[in-house]
Amino acid sequence: VGQLYAYQDGENEHFWYKADVTKRVTQALVKKLTQAQPTAQAYFEHNAQAYLNKQNHLNEVRTKVGQLLAGKTILVTEPVFNNALANDNVTIADQAFSMAVEEGETPTPTAVRAWQRLIDQGKVALVIENKQTTSQTVDAALRYAKKRGVPVVSVTETKPDALSFAAWQTNQFKAIEKVLK
């Protein structure tokens, strides 16, 4: 998947949050499988299209959330969901805080104060929390946001076993949609 996106070290590696990931991976699989079994190309293409059709609802919800987020500023506890928001004209503020968390470090006091200042200024529409990456500093930042009426939406870095990819992603986007309405 990294090759499909020409991934470079240091870039956001959470490819599964990119809007076109299912299409890119499915097309790449069809190409590889067809190379291995050329006589089954129609079968692979049919199944690929059926799978992509199952993503239509997710794509609709993603588009709707993108429209709701346009022009808004958000905070994230870690950049896991940033790829999902890349084309939505949303400002992801205070990257120093989230990048420290991403690197397994404690955000600096300056990053924490910047996070709080944005919330206090009323500039933050919501906070997106990766609930699989937590610390005392992250928990305190989330409490700070909630105390000041900023909604927090939890996302996960990995798909729950009981859900399909589309259901997992749709649920997360619907949670954002709910707090923005």
MODELLER restraints for C-alpha pairs under 7 A, 6 or more apart:
rsr = mdl.restraints
at = mdl.atoms
rsr.add(forms.Gaussian(group=physical.xy_distance, feature=features.Distance(at['CA:1:A'], at['CA:25:A']), mean=6.92, stdev=0.5))
rsr.add(forms.Gaussian(group=physical.xy_distance, feature=features.Distance(at['CA:14:A'], at['CA:80:A']), mean=5.99, stdev=0.5))
rsr.add(forms.Gaussian(group=physical.xy_distance, feature=features.Distance(at['CA:14:A'], at['CA:83:A']), mean=6.89, stdev=0.5))
rsr.add(forms.Gaussian(group=physical.xy_distance, feature=features.Distance(at['CA:15:A'], at['CA:21:A']), mean=6.75, stdev=0.5))
rsr.add(forms.Gaussian(group=physical.xy_distance, feature=features.Distance(at['CA:17:A'], at['CA:81:A']), mean=6.36, stdev=0.5))
rsr.add(forms.Gaussian(group=physical.xy_distance, feature=features.Distance(at['CA:17:A'], at['CA:83:A']), mean=5.31, stdev=0.5))
rsr.add(forms.Gaussian(group=physical.xy_distance, feature=features.Distance(at['CA:17:A'], at['CA:84:A']), mean=4.71, stdev=0.5))
rsr.add(forms.Gaussian(group=physical.xy_distance, feature=features.Distance(at['CA:18:A'], at['CA:83:A']), mean=5.11, stdev=0.5))
rsr.add(forms.Gaussian(group=physical.xy_distance, feature=features.Distance(at['CA:18:A'], at['CA:84:A']), mean=5.18, stdev=0.5))
rsr.add(forms.Gaussian(group=physical.xy_distance, feature=features.Distance(at['CA:19:A'], at['CA:84:A']), mean=6.25, stdev=0.5))
rsr.add(forms.Gaussian(group=physical.xy_distance, feature=features.Distance(at['CA:23:A'], at['CA:52:A']), mean=6.75, stdev=0.5))
rsr.add(forms.Gaussian(group=physical.xy_distance, feature=features.Distance(at['CA:26:A'], at['CA:48:A']), mean=6.14, stdev=0.5))
rsr.add(forms.Gaussian(group=physical.xy_distance, feature=features.Distance(at['CA:30:A'], at['CA:44:A']), mean=5.76, stdev=0.5))
rsr.add(forms.Gaussian(group=physical.xy_distance, feature=features.Distance(at['CA:30:A'], at['CA:45:A']), mean=6.42, stdev=0.5))
rsr.add(forms.Gaussian(group=physical.xy_distance, feature=features.Distance(at['CA:34:A'], at['CA:40:A']), mean=6.56, stdev=0.5))
rsr.add(forms.Gaussian(group=physical.xy_distance, feature=features.Distance(at['CA:34:A'], at['CA:41:A']), mean=5.13, stdev=0.5))
rsr.add(forms.Gaussian(group=physical.xy_distance, feature=features.Distance(at['CA:55:A'], at['CA:166:A']), mean=5.90, stdev=0.5))
rsr.add(forms.Gaussian(group=physical.xy_distance, feature=features.Distance(at['CA:58:A'], at['CA:166:A']), mean=5.96, stdev=0.5))
rsr.add(forms.Gaussian(group=physical.xy_distance, feature=features.Distance(at['CA:58:A'], at['CA:169:A']), mean=6.93, stdev=0.5))
rsr.add(forms.Gaussian(group=physical.xy_distance, feature=features.Distance(at['CA:58:A'], at['CA:170:A']), mean=5.12, stdev=0.5))
rsr.add(forms.Gaussian(group=physical.xy_distance, feature=features.Distance(at['CA:61:A'], at['CA:170:A']), mean=6.70, stdev=0.5))
rsr.add(forms.Gaussian(group=physical.xy_distance, feature=features.Distance(at['CA:61:A'], at['CA:173:A']), mean=6.63, stdev=0.5))
rsr.add(forms.Gaussian(group=physical.xy_distance, feature=features.Distance(at['CA:61:A'], at['CA:174:A']), mean=6.98, stdev=0.5))
rsr.add(forms.Gaussian(group=physical.xy_distance, feature=features.Distance(at['CA:62:A'], at['CA:173:A']), mean=6.24, stdev=0.5))
rsr.add(forms.Gaussian(group=physical.xy_distance, feature=features.Distance(at['CA:65:A'], at['CA:173:A']), mean=6.64, stdev=0.5))
rsr.add(forms.Gaussian(group=physical.xy_distance, feature=features.Distance(at['CA:65:A'], at['CA:177:A']), mean=5.60, stdev=0.5))
rsr.add(forms.Gaussian(group=physical.xy_distance, feature=features.Distance(at['CA:66:A'], at['CA:88:A']), mean=4.79, stdev=0.5))
rsr.add(forms.Gaussian(group=physical.xy_distance, feature=features.Distance(at['CA:67:A'], at['CA:88:A']), mean=6.98, stdev=0.5))
rsr.add(forms.Gaussian(group=physical.xy_distance, feature=features.Distance(at['CA:68:A'], at['CA:180:A']), mean=6.82, stdev=0.5))
rsr.add(forms.Gaussian(group=physical.xy_distance, feature=features.Distance(at['CA:69:A'], at['CA:88:A']), mean=6.64, stdev=0.5))
rsr.add(forms.Gaussian(group=physical.xy_distance, feature=features.Distance(at['CA:69:A'], at['CA:90:A']), mean=5.82, stdev=0.5))
rsr.add(forms.Gaussian(group=physical.xy_distance, feature=features.Distance(at['CA:70:A'], at['CA:88:A']), mean=5.76, stdev=0.5))
rsr.add(forms.Gaussian(group=physical.xy_distance, feature=features.Distance(at['CA:70:A'], at['CA:89:A']), mean=4.90, stdev=0.5))
rsr.add(forms.Gaussian(group=physical.xy_distance, feature=features.Distance(at['CA:70:A'], at['CA:90:A']), mean=5.28, stdev=0.5))
rsr.add(forms.Gaussian(group=physical.xy_distance, feature=features.Distance(at['CA:71:A'], at['CA:89:A']), mean=5.83, stdev=0.5))
rsr.add(forms.Gaussian(group=physical.xy_distance, feature=features.Distance(at['CA:71:A'], at['CA:90:A']), mean=5.39, stdev=0.5))
rsr.add(forms.Gaussian(group=physical.xy_distance, feature=features.Distance(at['CA:72:A'], at['CA:90:A']), mean=5.29, stdev=0.5))
rsr.add(forms.Gaussian(group=physical.xy_distance, feature=features.Distance(at['CA:72:A'], at['CA:91:A']), mean=6.21, stdev=0.5))
rsr.add(forms.Gaussian(group=physical.xy_distance, feature=features.Distance(at['CA:72:A'], at['CA:125:A']), mean=6.25, stdev=0.5))
rsr.add(forms.Gaussian(group=physical.xy_distance, feature=features.Distance(at['CA:73:A'], at['CA:90:A']), mean=5.94, stdev=0.5))
rsr.add(forms.Gaussian(group=physical.xy_distance, feature=features.Distance(at['CA:73:A'], at['CA:91:A']), mean=4.58, stdev=0.5))
rsr.add(forms.Gaussian(group=physical.xy_distance, feature=features.Distance(at['CA:73:A'], at['CA:92:A']), mean=5.90, stdev=0.5))
rsr.add(forms.Gaussian(group=physical.xy_distance, feature=features.Distance(at['CA:73:A'], at['CA:93:A']), mean=6.51, stdev=0.5))
rsr.add(forms.Gaussian(group=physical.xy_distance, feature=features.Distance(at['CA:73:A'], at['CA:123:A']), mean=6.34, stdev=0.5))
rsr.add(forms.Gaussian(group=physical.xy_distance, feature=features.Distance(at['CA:73:A'], at['CA:124:A']), mean=5.13, stdev=0.5))
rsr.add(forms.Gaussian(group=physical.xy_distance, feature=features.Distance(at['CA:73:A'], at['CA:125:A']), mean=5.85, stdev=0.5))
rsr.add(forms.Gaussian(group=physical.xy_distance, feature=features.Distance(at['CA:74:A'], at['CA:91:A']), mean=6.23, stdev=0.5))
rsr.add(forms.Gaussian(group=physical.xy_distance, feature=features.Distance(at['CA:74:A'], at['CA:92:A']), mean=5.12, stdev=0.5))
rsr.add(forms.Gaussian(group=physical.xy_distance, feature=features.Distance(at['CA:74:A'], at['CA:93:A']), mean=6.10, stdev=0.5))
rsr.add(forms.Gaussian(group=physical.xy_distance, feature=features.Distance(at['CA:74:A'], at['CA:124:A']), mean=5.14, stdev=0.5))
rsr.add(forms.Gaussian(group=physical.xy_distance, feature=features.Distance(at['CA:74:A'], at['CA:125:A']), mean=5.59, stdev=0.5))
rsr.add(forms.Gaussian(group=physical.xy_distance, feature=features.Distance(at['CA:74:A'], at['CA:126:A']), mean=5.21, stdev=0.5))
rsr.add(forms.Gaussian(group=physical.xy_distance, feature=features.Distance(at['CA:74:A'], at['CA:127:A']), mean=5.68, stdev=0.5))
rsr.add(forms.Gaussian(group=physical.xy_distance, feature=features.Distance(at['CA:75:A'], at['CA:92:A']), mean=5.68, stdev=0.5))
rsr.add(forms.Gaussian(group=physical.xy_distance, feature=features.Distance(at['CA:75:A'], at['CA:93:A']), mean=5.49, stdev=0.5))
rsr.add(forms.Gaussian(group=physical.xy_distance, feature=features.Distance(at['CA:75:A'], at['CA:94:A']), mean=6.78, stdev=0.5))
rsr.add(forms.Gaussian(group=physical.xy_distance, feature=features.Distance(at['CA:75:A'], at['CA:124:A']), mean=6.89, stdev=0.5))
rsr.add(forms.Gaussian(group=physical.xy_distance, feature=features.Distance(at['CA:75:A'], at['CA:126:A']), mean=6.61, stdev=0.5))
rsr.add(forms.Gaussian(group=physical.xy_distance, feature=features.Distance(at['CA:75:A'], at['CA:127:A']), mean=4.71, stdev=0.5))
rsr.add(forms.Gaussian(group=physical.xy_distance, feature=features.Distance(at['CA:75:A'], at['CA:128:A']), mean=6.33, stdev=0.5))
rsr.add(forms.Gaussian(group=physical.xy_distance, feature=features.Distance(at['CA:76:A'], at['CA:98:A']), mean=6.11, stdev=0.5))
rsr.add(forms.Gaussian(group=physical.xy_distance, feature=features.Distance(at['CA:76:A'], at['CA:127:A']), mean=5.47, stdev=0.5))
rsr.add(forms.Gaussian(group=physical.xy_distance, feature=features.Distance(at['CA:76:A'], at['CA:128:A']), mean=4.66, stdev=0.5))
rsr.add(forms.Gaussian(group=physical.xy_distance, feature=features.Distance(at['CA:76:A'], at['CA:129:A']), mean=5.84, stdev=0.5))
rsr.add(forms.Gaussian(group=physical.xy_distance, feature=features.Distance(at['CA:77:A'], at['CA:98:A']), mean=4.90, stdev=0.5))
rsr.add(forms.Gaussian(group=physical.xy_distance, feature=features.Distance(at['CA:77:A'], at['CA:101:A']), mean=6.92, stdev=0.5))
rsr.add(forms.Gaussian(group=physical.xy_distance, feature=features.Distance(at['CA:77:A'], at['CA:128:A']), mean=6.46, stdev=0.5))
rsr.add(forms.Gaussian(group=physical.xy_distance, feature=features.Distance(at['CA:77:A'], at['CA:129:A']), mean=5.10, stdev=0.5))
rsr.add(forms.Gaussian(group=physical.xy_distance, feature=features.Distance(at['CA:77:A'], at['CA:130:A']), mean=6.35, stdev=0.5))
rsr.add(forms.Gaussian(group=physical.xy_distance, feature=features.Distance(at['CA:77:A'], at['CA:138:A']), mean=6.63, stdev=0.5))
rsr.add(forms.Gaussian(group=physical.xy_distance, feature=features.Distance(at['CA:78:A'], at['CA:98:A']), mean=4.24, stdev=0.5))
rsr.add(forms.Gaussian(group=physical.xy_distance, feature=features.Distance(at['CA:78:A'], at['CA:99:A']), mean=6.41, stdev=0.5))
rsr.add(forms.Gaussian(group=physical.xy_distance, feature=features.Distance(at['CA:78:A'], at['CA:101:A']), mean=5.81, stdev=0.5))
rsr.add(forms.Gaussian(group=physical.xy_distance, feature=features.Distance(at['CA:78:A'], at['CA:102:A']), mean=5.50, stdev=0.5))
rsr.add(forms.Gaussian(group=physical.xy_distance, feature=features.Distance(at['CA:78:A'], at['CA:129:A']), mean=6.94, stdev=0.5))
rsr.add(forms.Gaussian(group=physical.xy_distance, feature=features.Distance(at['CA:78:A'], at['CA:130:A']), mean=6.17, stdev=0.5))
rsr.add(forms.Gaussian(group=physical.xy_distance, feature=features.Distance(at['CA:79:A'], at['CA:98:A']), mean=6.03, stdev=0.5))
rsr.add(forms.Gaussian(group=physical.xy_distance, feature=features.Distance(at['CA:79:A'], at['CA:99:A']), mean=6.95, stdev=0.5))
rsr.add(forms.Gaussian(group=physical.xy_distance, feature=features.Distance(at['CA:79:A'], at['CA:102:A']), mean=6.92, stdev=0.5))
rsr.add(forms.Gaussian(group=physical.xy_distance, feature=features.Distance(at['CA:80:A'], at['CA:130:A']), mean=6.79, stdev=0.5))
rsr.add(forms.Gaussian(group=physical.xy_distance, feature=features.Distance(at['CA:80:A'], at['CA:157:A']), mean=6.37, stdev=0.5))
rsr.add(forms.Gaussian(group=physical.xy_distance, feature=features.Distance(at['CA:94:A'], at['CA:111:A']), mean=6.96, stdev=0.5))
rsr.add(forms.Gaussian(group=physical.xy_distance, feature=features.Distance(at['CA:94:A'], at['CA:114:A']), mean=6.64, stdev=0.5))
rsr.add(forms.Gaussian(group=physical.xy_distance, feature=features.Distance(at['CA:94:A'], at['CA:115:A']), mean=6.12, stdev=0.5))
rsr.add(forms.Gaussian(group=physical.xy_distance, feature=features.Distance(at['CA:96:A'], at['CA:111:A']), mean=5.81, stdev=0.5))
rsr.add(forms.Gaussian(group=physical.xy_distance, feature=features.Distance(at['CA:97:A'], at['CA:107:A']), mean=5.13, stdev=0.5))
rsr.add(forms.Gaussian(group=physical.xy_distance, feature=features.Distance(at['CA:97:A'], at['CA:111:A']), mean=5.18, stdev=0.5))
rsr.add(forms.Gaussian(group=physical.xy_distance, feature=features.Distance(at['CA:97:A'], at['CA:112:A']), mean=6.61, stdev=0.5))
rsr.add(forms.Gaussian(group=physical.xy_distance, feature=features.Distance(at['CA:100:A'], at['CA:106:A']), mean=5.99, stdev=0.5))
rsr.add(forms.Gaussian(group=physical.xy_distance, feature=features.Distance(at['CA:100:A'], at['CA:107:A']), mean=5.16, stdev=0.5))
rsr.add(forms.Gaussian(group=physical.xy_distance, feature=features.Distance(at['CA:101:A'], at['CA:107:A']), mean=6.57, stdev=0.5))
rsr.add(forms.Gaussian(group=physical.xy_distance, feature=features.Distance(at['CA:106:A'], at['CA:137:A']), mean=6.98, stdev=0.5))
rsr.add(forms.Gaussian(group=physical.xy_distance, feature=features.Distance(at['CA:118:A'], at['CA:124:A']), mean=6.41, stdev=0.5))
rsr.add(forms.Gaussian(group=physical.xy_distance, feature=features.Distance(at['CA:119:A'], at['CA:145:A']), mean=6.63, stdev=0.5))
rsr.add(forms.Gaussian(group=physical.xy_distance, feature=features.Distance(at['CA:125:A'], at['CA:150:A']), mean=6.59, stdev=0.5))
rsr.add(forms.Gaussian(group=physical.xy_distance, feature=features.Distance(at['CA:126:A'], at['CA:150:A']), mean=5.54, stdev=0.5))
rsr.add(forms.Gaussian(group=physical.xy_distance, feature=features.Distance(at['CA:126:A'], at['CA:151:A']), mean=5.02, stdev=0.5))
rsr.add(forms.Gaussian(group=physical.xy_distance, feature=features.Distance(at['CA:126:A'], at['CA:152:A']), mean=5.83, stdev=0.5))
rsr.add(forms.Gaussian(group=physical.xy_distance, feature=features.Distance(at['CA:127:A'], at['CA:151:A']), mean=6.27, stdev=0.5))
rsr.add(forms.Gaussian(group=physical.xy_distance, feature=features.Distance(at['CA:127:A'], at['CA:152:A']), mean=4.68, stdev=0.5))
rsr.add(forms.Gaussian(group=physical.xy_distance, feature=features.Distance(at['CA:127:A'], at['CA:153:A']), mean=6.23, stdev=0.5))
rsr.add(forms.Gaussian(group=physical.xy_distance, feature=features.Distance(at['CA:128:A'], at['CA:152:A']), mean=5.78, stdev=0.5))
rsr.add(forms.Gaussian(group=physical.xy_distance, feature=features.Distance(at['CA:128:A'], at['CA:153:A']), mean=4.92, stdev=0.5))
rsr.add(forms.Gaussian(group=physical.xy_distance, feature=features.Distance(at['CA:128:A'], at['CA:154:A']), mean=5.88, stdev=0.5))
rsr.add(forms.Gaussian(group=physical.xy_distance, feature=features.Distance(at['CA:128:A'], at['CA:155:A']), mean=6.95, stdev=0.5))
rsr.add(forms.Gaussian(group=physical.xy_distance, feature=features.Distance(at['CA:129:A'], at['CA:152:A']), mean=6.72, stdev=0.5))
rsr.add(forms.Gaussian(group=physical.xy_distance, feature=features.Distance(at['CA:129:A'], at['CA:153:A']), mean=6.00, stdev=0.5))
rsr.add(forms.Gaussian(group=physical.xy_distance, feature=features.Distance(at['CA:129:A'], at['CA:154:A']), mean=4.71, stdev=0.5))
rsr.add(forms.Gaussian(group=physical.xy_distance, feature=features.Distance(at['CA:129:A'], at['CA:155:A']), mean=6.03, stdev=0.5))
rsr.add(forms.Gaussian(group=physical.xy_distance, feature=features.Distance(at['CA:130:A'], at['CA:154:A']), mean=5.86, stdev=0.5))
rsr.add(forms.Gaussian(group=physical.xy_distance, feature=features.Distance(at['CA:130:A'], at['CA:155:A']), mean=5.06, stdev=0.5))
rsr.add(forms.Gaussian(group=physical.xy_distance, feature=features.Distance(at['CA:130:A'], at['CA:156:A']), mean=5.38, stdev=0.5))
rsr.add(forms.Gaussian(group=physical.xy_distance, feature=features.Distance(at['CA:130:A'], at['CA:157:A']), mean=6.77, stdev=0.5))
rsr.add(forms.Gaussian(group=physical.xy_distance, feature=features.Distance(at['CA:131:A'], at['CA:154:A']), mean=5.78, stdev=0.5))
rsr.add(forms.Gaussian(group=physical.xy_distance, feature=features.Distance(at['CA:131:A'], at['CA:155:A']), mean=6.18, stdev=0.5))
rsr.add(forms.Gaussian(group=physical.xy_distance, feature=features.Distance(at['CA:131:A'], at['CA:156:A']), mean=5.91, stdev=0.5))
rsr.add(forms.Gaussian(group=physical.xy_distance, feature=features.Distance(at['CA:132:A'], at['CA:156:A']), mean=6.08, stdev=0.5))
rsr.add(forms.Gaussian(group=physical.xy_distance, feature=features.Distance(at['CA:132:A'], at['CA:157:A']), mean=6.77, stdev=0.5))
rsr.add(forms.Gaussian(group=physical.xy_distance, feature=features.Distance(at['CA:146:A'], at['CA:152:A']), mean=6.97, stdev=0.5))
rsr.add(forms.Gaussian(group=physical.xy_distance, feature=features.Distance(at['CA:151:A'], at['CA:179:A']), mean=6.60, stdev=0.5))
rsr.add(forms.Gaussian(group=physical.xy_distance, feature=features.Distance(at['CA:153:A'], at['CA:175:A']), mean=6.53, stdev=0.5))
rsr.add(forms.Gaussian(group=physical.xy_distance, feature=features.Distance(at['CA:153:A'], at['CA:176:A']), mean=6.28, stdev=0.5))
rsr.add(forms.Gaussian(group=physical.xy_distance, feature=features.Distance(at['CA:155:A'], at['CA:172:A']), mean=6.10, stdev=0.5))
rsr.add(forms.Gaussian(group=physical.xy_distance, feature=features.Distance(at['CA:159:A'], at['CA:165:A']), mean=6.75, stdev=0.5))
rsr.add(forms.Gaussian(group=physical.xy_distance, feature=features.Distance(at['CA:159:A'], at['CA:168:A']), mean=6.35, stdev=0.5))
